[in-house]
Amino acid sequence: MAKTTRVNVAEAKRSLSELLGRVAYGHESITIVKRVRPMAHLVPANDKASPSRLSINGWLDDDDRFFGSMDEIVAERHSHRPRSTHLRKK
């Protein structure tokens, strides 16, 4: 598991490049805090310990309106007709 360090916002602004290096190459996690309150987390991009949005289950029920809206958008994209040929570059 990656080491977690807390850094205040002012320090993060001064040394962002160094912090990114520690996260990317040292496999360290950094929590940026403002007045002791966590504001953001810097974690390695390929860190398997941090969940991706795709792996989070349970936020919406299977019959939520959101999924119907997404299906409509996808169907509309598949039925989209390209612009007239006279507008395309030759």
C-alpha positions in Angstrom: 0.0 0.0 0.0 1.3 3.5 -0.9 2.5 5.8 1.8 0.0 8.8 2.3 1.3 12.2 3.1 -0.7 15.4 4.0 0.4 18.7 2.5 -1.2 22.1 2.8 -2.4 24.0 -0.2 0.4 26.6 0.0 3.1 23.9 0.0 1.4 22.1 -2.8 1.4 25.2 -5.0 5.1 25.8 -4.3 6.2 22.2 -5.0 3.6 20.7 -7.3 6.2 19.3 -9.7 8.1 17.5 -6.8 4.8 16.2 -5.4 3.8 14.8 -8.8 7.2 13.1 -9.0 6.8 11.5 -5.6 3.3 10.3 -6.6 4.3 9.0 -10.0 7.7 7.4 -9.3 7.6 6.9 -5.5 4.2 5.4 -5.5 3.2 7.8 -2.7 -0.3 9.3 -2.2 -0.6 12.9 -1.3 -3.6 14.5 0.4 -3.8 18.3 -0.1 -5.4 20.0 2.8 -6.7 23.5 3.5 -7.0 24.3 7.2 -6.8 20.6 8.1 -9.7 19.8 5.8 -8.8 17.4 2.9 -9.3 19.1 -0.5 -7.8 16.7 -3.0 -5.9 13.4 -3.3 -2.9 12.9 -5.7 -2.5 9.2 -6.4 -0.5 7.3 -9.0 -2.4 7.1 -12.3 -2.0 3.4 -12.5 -2.7 2.8 -8.8 -4.9 -0.3 -8.6 -5.8 0.5 -5.0 -7.9 3.6 -6.0 -11.3 2.7 -7.5 -12.2 4.0 -10.9 -15.7 5.4 -11.5 -16.5 2.3 -13.6 -15.9 -0.1 -10.7 -18.2 1.7 -8.3 -21.5 -0.1 -8.0 -24.8 0.9 -6.3 -25.1 4.6 -7.1 -28.1 4.1 -9.4 -30.8 1.6 -9.6 -31.0 -0.4 -12.9 -34.3 1.3 -13.8 -33.1 4.8 -13.1 -34.1 7.5 -15.7 -30.4 8.2 -16.4 -30.0 4.9 -18.3 -33.0 5.6 -20.5 -31.6 9.0 -21.3 -28.2 7.5 -22.2 -29.9 4.9 -24.4 -31.7 7.6 -26.3 -28.4 9.6 -26.8 -26.6 6.5 -28.1 -29.5 5.7 -30.5 -29.5 9.3 -31.8 -25.8 9.2 -32.4 -26.2 6.0 -34.5 -28.9 7.5 -36.6 -27.0 10.8 -37.2 -26.6 11.7 -40.8 -23.5 13.4 -42.0 -23.6 16.9 -43.4 -24.2 17.4 -47.1 -21.4 16.4 -49.3 -21.1 19.9 -50.7 -19.9 21.1 -47.3 -17.0 18.6 -47.1 -13.5 19.4 -48.3 -12.5 17.8 -51.6 
